[in-house]
Amino acid sequence: MKVDVYKRPESEGKFSYLAVPEGRPIPEEATNIDWETADNNVDLDHDNQPLHGISAEDAFQQISAKGYAISSVSNKIRIGPNV
């Protein structure tokens, strides 16, 4: 499955990530957040590494249930140098 990935800044230099099936808009319940494009046309496959902190299995389950997948609070990713 191909997905588009968006990110938003959180505290401590970490980011949350949202994955939606390629070409679909960000779901209405998540549009009140300022999401930035992180990656487009990304292969989401059970054999691939986690996608920005979201495992493929978790992403498939979330997309099946609600049409998108979002990284959990415990899986926030830090980008940039440690401060």
C-alpha positions as CSV (number, residue, x, y, z in Angstrom):
1,M,0.0,0.0,0.0
2,K,1.3,3.5,-0.8
3,V,0.8,6.2,1.7
4,D,1.4,9.9,2.1
5,V,3.0,10.9,5.4
6,Y,2.5,14.2,7.3
7,K,4.3,15.5,10.4
8,R,3.6,18.1,13.1
9,P,5.9,19.4,15.8
10,E,5.4,18.4,19.4
11,S,7.3,19.4,22.5
12,E,11.0,18.7,23.1
13,G,11.8,18.7,19.3
14,K,9.7,15.6,18.6
15,F,7.2,15.1,15.9
16,S,3.9,13.2,15.5
17,Y,3.3,11.5,12.1
18,L,0.1,10.9,10.2
19,A,-0.1,8.4,7.3
20,V,-3.0,8.3,4.8
21,P,-3.5,6.2,1.7
22,E,-1.8,7.9,-1.2
23,G,-3.8,10.7,-2.9
24,R,-6.5,10.9,-0.1
25,P,-6.9,14.1,1.8
26,I,-6.2,14.3,5.5
27,P,-9.3,13.1,7.3
28,E,-11.6,15.9,8.5
29,E,-11.1,15.0,12.2
30,A,-7.4,15.6,11.8
31,T,-7.5,18.8,9.6
32,N,-7.5,21.2,12.6
33,I,-3.8,20.4,13.1
34,D,-1.1,22.1,11.1
35,W,0.3,19.0,9.3
36,E,3.4,19.4,7.0
37,T,4.2,17.0,4.2
38,A,7.0,14.6,5.4
39,D,6.9,11.9,2.6
40,N,4.8,11.1,-0.5
41,N,4.2,7.9,-2.3
42,V,5.8,5.7,0.5
43,D,5.5,1.9,0.3
44,L,3.9,0.6,3.5
45,D,4.7,-3.1,3.6
46,H,4.8,-5.6,6.4
47,D,8.4,-6.4,5.5
48,N,9.6,-2.8,5.7
49,Q,10.9,-0.9,8.7
50,P,8.5,1.1,10.8
51,L,7.4,4.3,9.1
52,H,8.3,7.3,11.2
53,G,7.6,5.3,14.4
54,I,4.5,3.5,13.1
55,S,4.8,-0.2,12.5
56,A,3.3,-1.5,9.3
57,E,0.9,-3.8,11.3
58,D,-0.3,-0.9,13.4
59,A,-0.6,1.4,10.4
60,F,-2.7,-1.2,8.5
61,Q,-4.9,-1.7,11.5
62,Q,-5.4,2.0,12.0
63,I,-6.0,2.7,8.3
64,S,-8.5,-0.1,8.1
65,A,-10.4,1.2,11.2
66,K,-10.4,4.9,10.6
67,G,-8.8,5.7,7.2
68,Y,-5.5,7.0,8.6
69,A,-2.7,6.0,11.0
70,I,-1.0,8.3,13.5
71,S,2.0,7.7,15.7
72,S,1.3,7.2,19.4
73,V,2.5,9.5,22.1
74,S,5.1,6.9,23.1
75,N,6.4,6.7,19.5
76,K,7.1,10.4,18.9
77,I,10.3,10.8,16.9
78,R,13.0,13.3,17.7
79,I,14.5,15.1,14.7
80,G,17.7,17.1,15.1
81,P,20.5,17.3,17.6
82,N,20.1,16.5,21.2
83,V,19.9,19.7,23.2
